[in-house]
Amino acid sequence: MAALLIGVVWAIWHLPAFYVGSMSQSGFEFLPFVLRVTAFSVFMTWLFVNTNGSVLWAGVVPHMMFNATPRAGIMPVGWIILVAAVVILVLAGKHLRGRRRPRPQLPQSVFLRQTAGPA
């Protein structure tokens, strides 16, 4: 759910670029853009969870590739990312919460637990 919400917020963040003629978004329609960005957010969330929280591999590199592919003449990226997001949501949606890591304990809490007698 967070990936979908972040995707919508991320798309709205780009809304001003649709009104500036020199920006690449000015040539796009907004609704398909929202769908692509939301799907890309799902993909990036899946990457983030599966790279143990690497912002470089889950955020920076995919964003650069997503921006560069249309300039390289690779146009079906929007459809590919939509299909990938649907597959991720269907197959791995409930596992996107991340791996549970044990909470670190302060040394004091371990000491107090060992020395405290029964209540």
C-alpha positions in Angstrom: 0.0 0.0 0.0 2.8 2.4 0.8 4.4 1.8 -2.6 1.1 2.7 -4.3 0.6 5.8 -2.2 4.2 7.0 -2.6 3.8 6.5 -6.4 0.7 8.7 -6.5 2.5 11.4 -4.4 5.6 11.1 -6.6 3.5 11.7 -9.7 1.7 14.7 -8.2 5.2 16.0 -7.3 5.9 16.2 -11.0 2.7 18.0 -11.9 4.3 21.4 -12.3 6.6 20.0 -14.9 3.6 19.4 -17.1 3.0 23.1 -17.4 6.6 24.1 -18.3 7.2 23.7 -22.0 10.9 23.0 -21.7 10.4 20.0 -19.4 10.0 16.5 -20.9 6.7 15.9 -19.0 5.0 18.7 -20.9 4.6 16.3 -23.8 3.0 13.5 -21.7 -0.6 12.9 -20.7 -0.9 13.1 -16.9 -3.0 9.9 -16.2 -0.7 7.5 -18.0 2.2 9.2 -16.3 0.6 8.6 -12.9 0.1 4.9 -13.8 3.7 4.5 -14.9 5.2 6.3 -11.9 3.0 4.4 -9.5 4.1 1.1 -11.1 7.7 2.2 -11.0 7.3 3.0 -7.3 6.1 -0.6 -6.7 9.1 -1.9 -8.7 11.5 0.3 -6.7 10.0 -0.8 -3.4 10.5 -4.4 -4.4 14.1 -3.6 -5.2 14.6 -1.7 -1.9 13.3 -4.7 0.1 15.4 -7.2 -1.9 18.7 -5.2 -1.8 18.5 -4.8 2.0 17.6 -1.2 1.8 20.1 0.0 -0.8 19.0 3.5 -2.0 21.6 3.3 -4.7 20.4 0.0 -6.3 16.7 0.6 -5.5 16.4 4.3 -6.1 19.2 6.1 -8.0 20.1 3.5 -10.6 16.5 2.5 -11.7 15.5 6.2 -11.8 18.4 7.0 -14.1 17.6 4.1 -16.3 13.9 4.9 -16.4 14.7 8.5 -17.5 17.3 7.5 -20.0 15.5 4.7 -21.9 13.0 7.0 -23.8 16.0 9.1 -24.9 17.7 6.0 -26.1 14.6 5.1 -28.3 13.3 2.4 -26.0 9.6 3.3 -25.8 7.7 0.3 -24.3 9.3 0.9 -20.9 5.9 2.2 -19.5 4.2 -1.1 -20.4 7.1 -3.2 -19.2 7.1 -1.4 -15.8 3.2 -1.8 -15.5 3.4 -5.5 -16.2 6.4 -5.9 -13.8 4.4 -4.0 -11.0 1.4 -6.2 -11.5 3.5 -9.3 -11.3 5.3 -8.0 -8.2 2.0 -7.1 -6.5 0.4 -10.5 -7.3 3.4 -12.7 -6.5 5.3 -10.8 -3.8 2.8 -8.1 -2.5 2.5 -9.5 1.0 6.3 -9.9 1.2 7.1 -6.3 0.4 7.1 -5.3 4.1 10.7 -6.2 4.4 12.6 -8.6 6.5 12.1 -8.4 10.2 15.4 -7.6 11.9 15.8 -8.1 15.6 15.8 -4.8 17.4 19.2 -3.9 18.8 19.3 -3.8 22.6 21.3 -1.4 24.6 23.8 -3.0 26.9 22.1 -1.5 29.9 18.8 -3.3 29.2 20.7 -6.7 29.0 22.4 -5.9 32.3 19.2 -4.9 34.0 17.4 -8.0 32.8 20.1 -10.3 34.1 20.5 -8.7 37.5 16.8 -8.0 38.2 15.3 -10.6 40.5 11.8 -12.0 40.2 9.1 -9.4 40.8 
